[in-house]
Amino acid sequence: MKRTTCPLDCYDACSMFLENKLKGDPDHPVTKGHLCYKMNHYFNYPQLENAYYKGEKIALTKALDILEERLKGSDPSRVLHFRGSGNLGKMQAVTDLFFARYGATLTQGSLCDAAGQLGIEEGRGKNLILPLEQIKKSELIIIWGRNVTDTNSHILPYLDKKSVVVIDPVKTPIAKRAAMHLQIKPRTDLELACMLARFIYMQAGEDEEFLENKTEDYEFFADFIKSYRMVPTVEKIGVDILDVATLAELMQSMKTVILVGNGVQKYSHGTEVVRMIDSLAAMLGLFGKEGCGVSFLGDTAVGYEDPFRVESKRVKKAAVDFSEFDTLFIQGSNPAVTMPSSHRAVEGLKKAFTIVFGIYMDETAKLADLVIPAKNFLQKSDIRFSYGHEYVGLMPKLSDSKERISEYELTKELFERFGYEGLKSEDEYLREFVSCLVKEGDYYKIPSFEENPYSEEFYTDSGLFCFVDDVDDEFDVDREGFYLITPKCKTSLNSQFKTDPYLYVHPSTLLRDGERVVAYSDYGEAQFEIRVSEDVHKEAVMAYSGNPQVNRLTPPKTDNYGNNAVFQEVKIKIKKIS
């Protein structure tokens, strides 16, 4: 048996063995032998076996010839390299070295978590992983916009014998088991954090020593939270003011960890939302204390020099218009489904000469002129950092495939065909990644690992935590329609694996299971089959991420800083199809 690591875009980064089938590694400090639904069914979804050109099977060498001819005959400024996170191995980014050298346009920002990442960096300087040991030492765990049951299941044992509070517009499985569930209206996370801070301020519950020694400009933050009037703000949030007061008291009296998910920052003011939650934690001095802290998606780039970081012309990933380019090179992504305003993305894919480099014949590959089959994580060498814990997994090559090509092999081929120099060997890059890691028995930890993050200082210019004191939010909350919520699904990862095609609504809509509706927004419309669920907030409808229709409704916009897609920055209306 040989050990490897799950490549999927997930907090857990499971350690596994390959022996006829994939089995969990029982000795891993975090994942302890358990695999999720997706990895347990990984081989149920057939991998591309051939290259295709204009819908016809061709040899891999022929596909590479066509790729070379197309790129050499194109204006590099009219070529877009669009790389997704279908595989989180570090070697996926090696293709950037070629496309930057060639002169193509690359992307910046994210469809996922960049707004929250910036919010944390603005306050703390760096987004360090909160070690699971600190979660284990906590007394109160607040799960905020994060469905840990489906997206982070290996953290569940750390919740045992804790007081668990869930903040989420959806009654998730963990919310049903929690001591308290604040089912807030969508898009009121910032207001709730402000109200919790107001109660703490009125009760003089701040950690004065921490504020004095580890933070700056607290007085501006205090003025900021006081600008939110309590009664109308709590009414906007849609929860009982006594529940807010109770949670504020619990946070003052217990060792508290806040687990923050992507759900809180899928908005134009997503950066400020995450920064506000961080500021609430800083007010209580939760950083650098045993059993305390805030965990968002940790930055795996902290502590090492990225050999694949390049300077190039870039466009905002979440708002890119494919129709502005003549040639599209799509890698590890399925934008025909996952891009905001996906119908606009599809039109752009059809207009350009589209090349897909990936594992599956997905919706984007079916539209492509040229499809190049990529090797899966077992057929190449790589390394995987987790954004949910401090362990790093090696991914050695355990099998091979002659009709598929890895990211490194493709980059090497293109360097040679274009006469470029400077590409190191694959082993050299992997050694660079491994050389900065901390060895612990049979496993490795990230170089930025701190047993108690921020206990000495923050990583801002001043070394102090910087509070939020302003927010730019012009969204019309009074606009007619339902908020759209797009959480992750247990059986899929965005558009991979078994996706859920339904639109979920509250019983108060008077719709019934199986009825079909047209949902429409300012950006498009789509048809869905209905599922009725009391778990959904009355003022919202829900479609799981990866639903092939839902992004026809979402805006082709970014957050206030241009970093992140704003999938939930929309209200929609629904009409039953008679």
Buried (B, 14 or more C-beta within 10 A) or exposed (E): EEBBBBBBBBBBBBBBBBEEEBBBBEEBBBBBBBBBBBBBEBEEEEBBEBBBBEEEEBEBEEBBBBBBEBBEEBEBEEBBBBBBBBBBBBBBBBBBBBBBBBEBBBBBBBBBBBBBBBBBBBBBBBBBBBBBBBBBBBBBBBBBBBBBBBBBBBBEEBBEEBBBBBBBBBBBBBBEEBEBBBBBBBBBBBBBBBBBBBBBBEEEBBBEEBBEEBBBBBEEBBEBBBEBEBEEBBEBBBBEBEBBBBBBBBBBEBBBBBBBBBBBBBBBBBBBBBBBBBBBBBBBBBBBBEBBBBBBBBBBBBBBEEBBEBEBEBBBBBBBBBBEBBBBBBBBBBBBBBBBBBBBBBBBBBBBBBBBBBBBBBBBBEBBBBBBBBBBBBBBBBBBBBBBBBBBBBBBBBEEBEBBBBBBBBBBBBBEBEEBEEBBEBEEBBEBBEEBBBEEEEBBBBEBBBEBBBEEBBBBEEEBBBBBBEBEBEBEEEEEBBBBBBBBBBBBBBBBBBBBBBBBBBEEBEBEEEBEBEBBBEBBBBEBEBBBBEBBBBBBBBBBBBBBBBBBBBBBBBBBBBBBBBBBBBBBBBEEEE
